């Protein structure tokens, strides 16, 4: 597994592209796939941000929080824009962030104001898969893959 900073150090161009796909505007939006205790997947829209070398998300008490606590594996997909049909998927495991300084930095950079009911998670990265198309009619995408060592 790798932190965002380690991924960025190993593959700076791919990481820059991934950052643009995760944060197309002022806030990062993604689809989070988690694994239920019974093994079935579940999909959730979330907000993400890259803060101090970590890919982070605040998670409220919910089914996604239960899934992350129970299993910890995730797949994260950037929101798809049909006008710019590029793809991004990251896979790995989450870990809860308990560092007060990192939490304060994350709150300061977040698009909304997380309170104490939000728990902060870092998304450690096992693999990244990015697909690039210059136009909606280009097929198939040009894929680039990175795996943490």
Order of alpha helices (4+ residues) and beta strands (2+ residues): alpha-alpha-beta-beta-beta-alpha-beta-beta-alpha-beta-beta
